[in-house]
Amino acid sequence: MIGSGIFIVSADIVRQVGSPAALLAAWIVAGLMTIAGALAYGELAAMMPQAGGQYVYLREAYGQLWAFLFGWTLLLVIQTGTIAAVAVAFARFAGVMWPVLGSDLWIGAGGFGISGERLGAIVVIVILTATNLGGLNLGRMVQNLFTSAKILSLLLIVAVGCVLFPNSVAVHANFGSARLFLSPGTLHAGLLTAFGAAMVGSLFSADAWACVTFIAAEVRNPSRDLPRALALGSGVVIVLYVLVNVAYLCELPAAGAAGATSVIARGISHAASDRVASAAMQVVWGRAGATLTAVLVMISAFGCANGLILTGARVIYAMANDGVFFAAAGRLNRNFVPAFALIIQGIWSAVLTLSGTYSDLLDYVIFAQLLFYVLTVAAVFVLRKTRADAPRPYRAWGYPVVPAAYIAAAVVMMLDLLAVKPRFTWPGLAIVVAGAIVYAAMKRRPAAQ
């Protein structure tokens, strides 16, 4: 879950909603939605601890078509788009130390151009895909090491910003008198619509909580540990995210000026390249603070990308074993990992790094992700009826109110995104629809033979 978003997206959120209160609200609402979804997934994970996770839940609740549509969209949009975005973020923060990554590089006599940021992202994807081809143990060790490091990074930002070195100018600008809060008269349809669009960043940052279900077959005690990982893991991350944003507000004014030269005057809304975390730490320690934070974010993004690459290939593997994807993706290499699935996932992720900006990739991912989150949480209701007698070591907390609330909130969010951010949300929906056509063609092929 902890990747690049928490260090970047607060700038875009403030630009859209304008106030410290709305910034914190975007993170809190996204957090509540995430925890509600995770609690529902816990029941499904304990009930069906199989490789593929969410893919399996959709198959059991709705049939093979909907499971295929999820796997298809995961490969083309959700997992690969997230890997691409996180890798781009890694390269963006690396640009603090190596400015060449922020420039255009020209390759060959024909003048083919690629930005250093995109090239750096592709290199990260290649390295981590190769690492995971070496086996689960290697991928697991990388993941555990970087998970510990990135949690410590967030705790450092919280301690520095909230406790050790808060900036009095920022504290007064954000929390003085009534500045933090919006008056009831300022709430209107336009602001609420903008708030929904702004939540793309916070939801993306809280995403990937369901990835642990993809590797359920490789968890030692999945019926016990998967619900714990989903609920407790998500809860801890959300608390950290909210505290980190409070730390940002203790170092930088929420609203700033785009053309300002000082870090404080630019504020959160216009932090250089949206590197909010670096800007906040630069207030405390100058250039050294920006560099230190860049290193911490690179560690976080690297670990996140590794986890996404490790888990995502398992869904492609499950599809192949169901006979709805290339058979090669269902085979394990000598290190007992789905090599072909890892390679095609890596190739497409690298292609997506070239398809748009960091914000574009977020819009591209989050709508499709929400669609399948809604369907999967709804599967709790479906399976309670169709498989009422199935063992359920864990039952979703707050059922039916909490999962129903999640579904309602996510549907409202999806409708808002279709209206406000159509450039990438409608293509995401089109990819899902195209998957149905591909599925029908694949199902007809055996009959023709």
DRENTI-528853 format. One record per residue (C-alpha): residue in one letter; x, y, z. Coordinates in steps of 0.1 Angstrom, whole numbers, plus 5000, padded with zeros to 4 digits. Example, Ala and Ser with C-alpha at 12.3 -4.5 7.8 and 13.67 -1.06 7.14 Angstrom:
2
A512349555078 S513749895071 
//
This chain:
449
M500050005000 I502750255009 G504250364977 S504550704960 G501150864964 I501450985000 F504551184991 I503051344960 V499251364956 S498451614984 A499551894961 D496951804935 I494251754963 V494852104976 R494752254942 Q491252104937 V489652154971 G491652454984 S491652415022 P493552225049 A490252075062 A489351935028 L492851795023 L492551595056 A488951505048 A489951355014 W492451125032 I490051035060 V487150945037 A489450745014 G490750575046 L487350485058 M486450345024 T489550135023 I489049985057 A485449915049 G486449735018 A489249545035 L486849415062 A484649275035 Y487549115017 G488648945048 E485548725048 L486248625012 A489948565018 A489448345047 M486748155029 M488748094996 P492448115003 Q493548034967 A496148194944 G494548474925 G492448614954 Q490048864940 Y489948684907 V488748364925 Y486048554945 L484548704914 R484648364896 E482848194925 A480248474929 Y479448564893 G481048314870 Q484148294848 L483248594826 W483548854854 A486648684868 F488248714833 L487149074830 F488949154863 G492148964852 W492049134818 T491649474833 L494249404860 L496749324833 L495949614810 V495049894835 I494949824873 Q498149644883 T500349754854 G499150114856 T499950124893 I503349974887 A504050234860 A502850524882 V504950404912 A508050354890 V507550704875 A507450844910 F510650664919 A512350834890 R510851174898 F512251174933 A515551034920 G515651354899 V516351554931 M519851394932 W520251334895 P518651624876 V519251444843 L516251244851 G514151554847 S515351624812 D514651474778 L517051224765 W517551174728 I518450824715 G519750744681 A520350944649 G516550954642 G516051174673 F513750944692 G513051114725 I512250984759 S512351164792 G514851064818 E512051014842 R510350754820 L513650584812 G514350554850 A510950414856 I511450144829 V514850044845 V513150004879 I510449774864 V513049564846 I515149524877 L512249424899 T510749184874 A514149014871 T514348994909 N511048824912 L511948574884 G514548454909 G511948304932 L509448394960 N512048394988 L514048664970 G511048874963 R509748834999 M513148945014 V513149254992 Q509549325002 N510049285040 L513149495040 F511549785020 T508349765040 S510149825072 A512150105057 K509150295043 I507150275075 L510150425093 S510250695066 L506650795073 L507250795111 L510251025106 I508151275086 V505451265113 A507951315141 V509851595124 G506751785112 C504351745141 V506651725171 L510251825166 F510352115141 P506852255132 N506952575112 S505052855130 V504153035097 A502552715082 V500852625115 H499252975117 A498352975080 N496652625082 F495352595117 G495052965129 S491553095137 A489052945113 R491352885084 L491352505088 F487552475084 L485052545057 S481952735066 P478652575057 G478052845031 T481052735011 L479752385006 H478152354971 A477752104943 G480952224925 L483052174956 L481551834963 T482251734927 A485851864930 F486251674963 G485251344946 A487851414918 A490451504944 M489951174962 V491550994932 G494951074947 S494150954983 L492350644971 F495250554948 S497650604977 A495550374998 D495250124970 A496949784967 W495449665000 A493749374982 C497049254966 V497849024995 T494848804985 F496548734951 I499248524969 A496848354993 A498148004983 E501648104994 V500548235029 R501247985057 N497848025076 P495648215051 S492348175069 R493748345100 D496448575085 L494748725055 P491848895074 R494349025099 A496649155071 L493749325053 A492149495084 L495149575106 G497449655077 S494949895061 G494150055094 V497850125103 V498550265069 I495550505069 V496450635104 L500050705091 Y498750875060 V496551115079 L499351195104 V501851255075 N499451505060 V499151685093 A502951695093 Y502851855058 L500452115071 C502752185100 E505552275076 L503852425045 P500852645040 A498152455021 A497652724994 G500752874978 A501753064947 A502952884916 G505553144907 A507053194942 T510753124947 S510653014983 V509552664994 I507152805020 A505553054996 R504852784971 G503052584998 I501652234994 S499652324963 H502652424942 A505452224956 A508152164929 S507051874907 D504451804934 R507151664957 V505351764988 A507351545012 S510651684999 A509352045002 A508251985038 M511551845049 Q513452115029 V511752375053 V513452195082 W516852105068 G517252285036 R518652105005 A519851815027 G516251765039 A514951745003 T517651494994 L517051275024 T513351275017 A513951184981 V515950884992 L513150775016 V510550804988 M512650614964 I512850334990 S509150344995 A508350344958 F510850064951 G509349844978 C505749914966 A506649834930 N508249504941 G505049404960 L502849494930 I505049294906 L505248994929 T501448974935 G500049084902 A501548794882 R499648544904 V496348664890 I497548604854 Y498748264865 A495348184879 M493648294846 A495948064826 N495147774849 D491447834842 G492147814805 V491248174797 F494748304791 F497948194774 A498947854787 A502547964792 A501448204819 G500247904840 R503647744841 L506247794869 N509947824862 R512647634880 N512347894909 F508647804912 V507348144900 P505148224870 A507848354847 F505848424816 A503248614836 L505848824853 I507448914820 I504349014801 Q503249214832 G506649394832 I506549464794 W503149624796 S503949824827 A506949964809 V504750064780 L502350244803 T505150454817 L505150624783 S501450684781 G500850994803 T501751194834 Y501751054869 S498251204875 D497051054842 L498050714853 L496250764886 D492950844868 Y493550554844 V493850314873 I491350424900 F488050404881 A488650044869 Q489849944903 L486750094920 L484449904896 F485949564906 Y486149654943 V482349724942 L481749394925 T483949204949 V482449364981 A479049284966 A480148924963 V479948895001 F476248944998 V475948704968 L477948424985 R476048455018 K473048334998 T474548104971 R477047934995 A475447985028 D476847665042 A480547735032 P482947755061 R483648125070 P486548145096 Y486048515096 R482848715089 A482849065076 W482549315105 G479549545103 Y477749325078 P475449435060 V475849805068 V479549855064 P479949675030 A476749835017 A478150185027 Y481350105008 I479450004977 A477350324978 A480350554983 A482350384956 V479450404931 V479050774938 M482750824933 M482750634900 L479850844886 D481651164897 L484851054879 L483050964847 A481751324846 V484751514859 K487651314845 P486451154813 R489751144795 F490950824813 T487850694831 W485850624799 P488750444782 G489150234814 L485450134811 A485950064774 I488849824782 V486549634806 V483849604778 A486449504753 G487449224777 A483949064772 I484549054734 V487948894739 Y486448634764 A483748544739 A486248494712 M488448274734 K485548064745 R484448004708 R487947894698 P487947544714 A484547464699 A485747554664 Q488647314668 
//
